[in-house]
Amino acid sequence: MANEYESRRTFAIISHPDAGKTTLTEKLLLYGGAIHAAGSVKSRKSKRSAVSDWMELEKERGISVTSSVLQFKYDDIDWNLLDTPGHNDFSEDTYRTLTAADCAIMILDAAKGVEPQTRKLFHVCRMRGTPIVTFVNKLDRPARDAFDLMSQVEEVLGIHTVPFTWPIGSGDLFQGVYDLRNRVVERFQKGEVGKRAEVTLKGIDDPELGKLLGDEPSATLRGEIELLEGAGEDWDEQAFLSGQLTPVFFGSALNNFGIETFLRDFKALCPPPGPRLAGDVEVRPEDDRFSAFIFKVQANMDPSHRDRVAFARVCSGKFEGGMRVHHARLGKQIRLNRAEQFFAQDRETVMEAFAGDILGLYDPGIFRIGDTLSSDGPLVFDAVPRFSPEHFGRIQLLDPLKRKQLQKGIQELAEEGTVQLFTQPGREKDPICGVVGRLQFEVLTFRIQHEYGAKIVFDALPYTYARWVEGAADCEELDRRRVPLAVTDIDGRPVALFRDQWELDRIARDNEGWTFHETAPMLAGA
Ligand code: G4P
């Protein structure tokens, strides 16, 4: 086993809906040879994902509900792309998927810059120090000034930027990009999708530049590059690897423009699996001991089998089909019999895997998000955080005879991480559901009816913040101190619900000894 992990690259793509994630994913898969025709990922007009349309709801609504994990080979590298739901309303899944990635591509729409969803997802990467590579998309459309975009990224996200390519015009005047590191102009040829003409220059003062681009555009480009070279940030790989600095690329995913250059550089930038912390232990990918953690549980991926799949990210050692591992939370040995990997549309049984790989483990109901599996005794990876939901609702069961089905459904969906359950003391029978996006209530209503046979509706509650309260003993104490709604989470910890920031600030002012946490650690091993 000659350091197989070194040829693994595990990454995710973060963006606001419509920035071009599906289009870029498709192009990456196309170049990687995992699919053979553009349009496979999403049949364009129907806006439907073919790669991840595991669920009926996805087909009905034409949106991507589940995260899919895609594997493809490109230039001797095994790429694992953790695809994340693009819809505004499915971010909780996305959050946790990001914790399994070693690197992230951040796509920005050149006309819009940093958008709310980008900011949230960025925040998750930041918490873990995940390196981020930025791709500014849709340069073929009217765009914001490239300097403005870069300073927006710096100001709003608090990360330094270093352009690797620079746009030459935008919209109708878009002529291509200048590759700053190789001193190459890549010409954009409208209508000739995928074809690009590269011209190597002897620096930005090369007399050919004027002939190539026209006098005015070349003078503008010269001015801009001079400015960048004079006042711009220097490239610092360590700062990139620790998530402090992002290289920026410009292009157009739809027109295949700038993609190859981006992919070439991304290949060099995206780091192989690195060490991860399990308490005091630093687990290194080259360690002999096999270890992995579960970052996603997906029920009913294949309706004809009604199966449940737990997605595990391998962190060290070698996985072998049928191997026995220690399940830290359950405190016992289990055998990993059925494991699958995902190659574009297909699922394949996998017999061996290495650090960086994602395994789809058949789950008879023993896995929860955050669980650690390891050979050679127990190990518990630092927890995958659970994020504050933004919408809350109480379930109303329409057919009281279906309470058992409802309980089973809601329990399984909570373990899957689709919904967070909270209990209000005294009303244990009517759990409160918390979700990140409102549309998830629809998903839950649909799934509980179709997969578990219980018809429900949600009564919306007016809260928008959940805060795990450190310093408060229990719900009673929260109640006494006039917290708007005191509940417990699935692990019995006290949680305060607030309608708005003002309420939160008021309670914080009155209770200085309390600390309010926006995320709750998953109790792996608890
Ligand atoms: P998402 O997954 O991030 O939500 O975005 P997606 O790739 O679905 O792209 C959103 C829309 O933007 C799509 O158009 C897509 O074709 C378009 N798009 C993506 N990249 C570019 C680009 O580089 N230039 C231009 N001009 N458009 C781009 P749509 O009309 O919503 O859907 P469709 O009918 O074209 O599929």
Boltz pocket constraint, residues with backbone or C-beta under 6 A from the ligand:
constraints:
  - pocket:
      binder: B
      contacts: [[A, 15], [A, 16], [A, 17], [A, 18], [A, 19], [A, 20], [A, 21], [A, 22], [A, 23], [A, 24], [A, 43], [A, 44], [A, 45], [A, 47], [A, 86], [A, 137], [A, 138], [A, 139], [A, 140], [A, 141], [A, 251], [A, 252], [A, 253], [A, 254], [A, 255]]
      max_distance: 6.0
